[in-house]
């Protein structure tokens, strides 16, 4: 299970997020994020800066695949504001 933090450009683990159109599209983080594991193993994905939409958390590694919709993994919650601002 993924936990900890990721920087811009790091590869997105498949158990965390996938491209809804084609799960084989490789994604990278567009903003730095932190992952907090909650009750029951739920993963809470928080950006370190405010984003408008969950899709803004990631970008396809190959720009030709953009734009994309993202699909969170099982037991994964996506947020658009940093945890300390909630």
C-alpha positions as CSV (number, residue, x, y, z in Angstrom):
1,X,0.0,0.0,0.0
2,X,1.3,3.5,-0.8
3,X,1.9,5.9,2.0
4,X,4.2,8.8,2.7
5,X,4.9,11.6,0.2
6,X,5.6,12.1,-3.5
7,X,7.2,14.9,-5.4
8,X,6.3,16.5,-8.7
9,X,7.3,14.1,-11.5
10,X,7.2,10.9,-9.3
11,X,5.4,8.0,-10.9
12,X,1.9,7.4,-9.5
13,X,1.4,4.0,-8.0
14,X,-1.3,2.1,-9.8
15,X,-3.1,1.1,-6.6
16,X,-3.5,4.8,-5.8
17,X,-4.8,6.4,-9.1
18,X,-5.3,5.3,-12.7
19,X,-6.4,7.0,-15.9
20,X,-10.1,6.2,-16.2
21,X,-9.9,6.0,-20.0
22,X,-7.0,3.6,-20.1
23,X,-5.5,2.2,-16.9
24,X,-2.3,1.5,-18.9
25,X,-1.5,5.2,-19.2
26,X,1.5,6.0,-16.9
27,X,0.8,8.9,-14.7
28,X,3.1,11.2,-12.7
29,X,2.3,13.7,-10.0
30,X,1.8,17.3,-11.1
31,X,2.0,18.6,-7.6
32,X,3.7,17.3,-4.4
33,X,1.4,15.2,-2.3
34,X,1.2,13.4,1.0
35,X,-0.6,10.3,1.8
36,X,-2.1,9.6,5.2
37,X,-3.4,6.1,5.9
38,X,-6.7,6.3,7.8
39,X,-9.0,4.0,9.6
40,X,-9.4,0.6,7.9
41,X,-6.5,1.2,5.5
42,X,-8.2,4.0,3.6
43,X,-5.5,6.2,1.9
44,X,-6.1,10.0,2.0
45,X,-4.2,11.8,-0.8
46,X,-3.6,15.5,0.0
47,X,-1.8,18.0,-2.3
48,X,0.8,20.3,-0.6
49,X,-0.8,23.2,-2.6
50,X,-4.4,24.0,-3.5
51,X,-5.6,22.5,-6.8
52,X,-9.0,23.1,-8.4
53,X,-9.8,19.5,-9.4
54,X,-8.6,16.0,-8.5
55,X,-7.3,15.6,-12.1
56,X,-4.9,18.4,-11.3
57,X,-3.0,16.1,-9.0
58,X,-1.5,14.1,-11.8
59,X,-0.5,14.3,-15.5
60,X,0.2,11.6,-18.1
61,X,3.9,10.9,-18.5
62,X,3.4,11.1,-22.2
63,X,1.8,14.5,-23.0
64,X,0.0,13.0,-26.0
65,X,-2.3,11.2,-23.6
66,X,-3.6,14.5,-22.1
67,X,-6.2,15.4,-20.9
68,X,-7.3,12.6,-18.7
69,X,-9.8,11.8,-16.0
70,X,-8.5,10.0,-13.0
71,X,-10.0,7.1,-11.1
72,X,-8.9,6.6,-7.5
73,X,-8.0,3.1,-6.3
74,X,-10.1,1.2,-3.9
75,X,-10.2,2.8,-0.5
76,X,-8.5,6.0,-1.8
77,X,-9.9,9.5,-1.1
78,X,-8.6,12.5,-3.1
79,X,-8.5,16.0,-1.7
80,X,-7.9,19.4,-3.4
81,X,-6.5,21.3,-0.4
82,X,-3.6,20.6,1.9
83,X,-4.5,18.6,5.0
84,X,-3.3,21.4,7.3
85,X,-5.9,23.8,5.7
86,X,-8.9,21.6,6.5
